[in-house]
Amino acid sequence: DHTWAAMQGREALKVTWDEGPNAQLSSAAISRAFAAAADHPGEVLRNDGDAQAALAGSVPLFVLLMVLIVIFLFNALRQPLIIWMSVPLAMIGVTVGLLITGQPFGFMALLGILSLIGMLIKNAIVLIDEIDLHLHPSWQRMVVPKLTKVFPSCQFVISTHSPQVLGEVKGGHVRRLFQDPEKGLCVSIPKQAFGLNSSEVLEELMESPSRNEVTTGELHEVFQRIDDERFSDAKKKIDELSARVNGSIPELVRARALITMLDESLAD
């Protein structure tokens, strides 16, 4: 069947016809005739054709398939039943919206309802253990923002030991697990995580040194000599450490500048 509806406001003229073997006009010719007849201000012509009938026949199968998928995901009946109880509420909103706008319950409306049902039931909780494994550090920074952007309706529960991953998450979304000798397993929520660099995440959130202990100890010794105004010994230690690390690091540059400034200050 070919169905045409000429609509003005909420009033509609619905015409249905069958193409028999002795038909004198084709569907295209009938379409042109109706289009010419409805060429008046305020009139809207809609052609549903066979698409609406075909889709209407498939809707029960689609709904049944979605129900089975949800039951399979939860491996239970209670949770899917609770989820599907929200679908009639959505249908009430759709019906009211169509009545207010004067739109027909046609092909596009039916397609939109199926999409809305999919949105209602697609909310999920995704568990990912050690998300940073086998990922380049630059990818570790991108993985969480990309996941939350692509799947905005999903809740991700992720475990990680990567400062790059933690640096892309707000502190309120982080749960730090640690073992207390007296209380056992404890949980803390950091005030800040997003925006911290990797060294800050290691030291402040993970309570782990961002540099190996030997170099950290020697840097402490350099600044201790500067505090004691043993500038010659400090310079010697700086040269030794620069040779060991095969170059310079920000702390050594700062130590050299501090020695130069203090030398000039004492000379004055």
Residue pairs with C-beta under 8 A, 6 or more apart in sequence:
1 16
1 17
1 18
1 50
1 53
2 16
2 17
2 18
2 19
2 27
2 30
2 47
2 49
2 50
3 14
3 15
3 16
3 47
3 48
3 49
3 52
3 53
4 14
4 15
4 16
4 30
4 31
4 34
4 45
4 46
4 47
4 48
5 12
5 13
5 14
5 15
5 45
5 46
5 48
5 104
5 106
6 12
6 13
6 15
6 34
6 37
6 38
6 43
6 44
6 45
6 46
7 13
7 43
7 44
7 45
7 46
7 102
7 104
8 42
8 43
8 44
9 102
10 99
10 102
12 104
15 34
17 30
19 26
19 27
25 33
27 49
31 47
34 45
35 45
38 44
38 45
46 104
46 106
48 106
48 107
51 107
52 106
52 107
52 110
55 107
55 110
55 111
56 110
59 110
59 114
62 114
63 117
66 117
66 118
66 121
67 80
67 84
70 79
70 80
70 83
70 84
70 121
71 77
71 80
73 124
74 80
83 120
83 121
84 121
86 120
87 117
87 120
90 113
90 116
90 117
90 120
91 113
94 109
94 112
94 113
94 116
97 103
98 104
98 105
98 109
103 109
119 153
122 153
122 154
123 153
123 154
123 155
124 151
124 153
124 154
124 155
125 154
125 155
125 156
125 157
126 151
126 154
126 155
126 156
126 157
127 157
127 158
128 156
128 157
128 158
128 159
129 159
130 159
130 160
130 161
131 140
131 143
131 144
131 158
131 159
131 160
131 162
131 165
132 140
132 143
132 160
132 161
132 162
132 164
132 165
135 143
137 162
137 164
140 162
140 164
140 165
141 164
141 165
141 167
141 168
142 168
143 165
144 156
144 158
144 165
144 168
144 169
145 168
147 154
147 156
148 156
158 165
160 166
161 206
163 196
163 198
163 199
163 201
163 202
163 205
163 206
164 198
166 174
166 193
166 196
166 201
166 205
167 193
167 194
167 195
167 196
167 197
167 198
167 201
168 194
169 193
169 194
170 193
170 194
171 189
171 190
171 191
171 192
171 193
171 194
172 189
173 193
174 189
174 190
174 193
174 205
175 187
175 188
175 189
176 187
176 188
176 189
176 190
176 205
177 185
177 186
177 187
178 185
178 186
178 188
179 185
179 186
180 186
190 204
190 205
192 204
193 201
193 205
196 204
196 205
198 210
199 210
202 208
202 209
202 210
203 209
203 210
209 216
215 241
215 244
215 245
218 237
218 241
219 241
219 251
219 252
219 255
221 237
222 234
222 237
222 238
222 241
222 251
222 252
222 255
223 255
225 231
225 233
225 234
225 237
226 234
226 255
226 258
226 259
226 262
229 262
229 266
231 259
231 262
231 263
234 255
234 259
235 256
235 259
238 252
238 255
238 256
241 252
242 248
242 252
